[in-house]
Amino acid sequence: MATAMKASNSSPNVHPPYFQMITEAITSLKDRNGTSQPAIAKFIEA
């Protein structure tokens, strides 16, 4: 007898592409001298 794998009812998290998240972080942080990698990472995690 084969056992059937039960499908998960929850949908997977849908995130925008990584490039889009970085672009959004840079534009919303509005740092005149550029944005650091830690600042971008913190923005994406939030």
N, C-alpha and C positions, 0 to 999 in steps of 0.2 A: 504494500500500500504506500503510495506516494503522499507525502505531506505537502500541502500547499502553503506557500509563503503568504502571510497576510500583508496586504498593502497598507501602507500608512495613510491615514486619512488627512493628515496635515500637509499643506502644500509647502514646498521648499521656499526658503527666503529668496526674494527676488531683489537683487542689488543692481544698481547701474554699473556699467563698465568701470574698471579701476581708473582708466584715463579720464573719464568724465568726473569721477569723484575728486581727482587731483585738480582738475581745471576749476571745479566749483570751489574747492578749498582756497586756491590761489586768488580767485576773483573776490571771494567774500572776505578773506583776511585783509586785503587791501594794504599790504606793506609796501612802502615806496622803494625800499632797498632789496626787495625780493622776499621770498618766504622760505624758511628753513624746512628741512625734511622732518624734524620732530614736530614742528607746528602743523604741517600737513597731516602727519600720522595722527596727531591728537584730534584734529578736526574730523578726520574720517572715522575714528573710533567713537566719537561723540554722537 
